[in-house]
C-alpha cells in the first residue's frame, strides 16, 4: 500500500459540543436558546404534535364488533318460490331463476308471502314459519345445513 492509496474520507472529526465559544459549538451547542428542543432527555413521544390534538384522537373511531364467524345467507321468500311454480326447488333452480347469486353461499328460506304449490325445497336453513307454510301446502322442506359443533370445555390440570 502506498501513501496515495490511503482513503482519508473516513477520518472526519467528531464535533465536540459545549466546549466554549472558540470551538464553534459552545454554550448552547447549536440547540438555540430555551424551549423544549434545547433541553436534554428524550424528545417527544410518538404521535406528539407540539400540544396540538393528536391525529389519532382527531380521527373517528370504529365502534362495535364484527364477528369473524358470521354466516351470510342468501334469502329466498315463499312468494318467490310460488312464482317459480316448480315441484323441486334447490340452489341450482334458484340460481337459474336469478333469486340467488352464488351456488357456494348458503341459502335460507323465509316465510314472507304465501305458497299454494306443493314442492320439495332443499335449502341450507329455513325459518319455522316457512317450514310450516310449505308443509300445509303439501310440500316438504329439506334442511341441509350442518349443525354447529359444540364447544369443548378445556379442563385445567391440577397443580402438583
Secondary structure as UniProt FT lines:
FT   HELIX           3..5
FT   TURN            9..10
FT   HELIX           21..23
FT   TURN            27..30
FT   HELIX           36..38
FT   TURN            46..47
FT   TURN            50..51
FT   HELIX           55..58
FT   TURN            68..69
FT   STRAND          74..77
FT   HELIX           78..84
FT   STRAND          88..89
FT   HELIX           91..97
FT   STRAND          107..110
FT   STRAND          120..123
FT   STRAND          125..126
FT   HELIX           128..136
FT   TURN            137..138
FT   STRAND          140..143
//
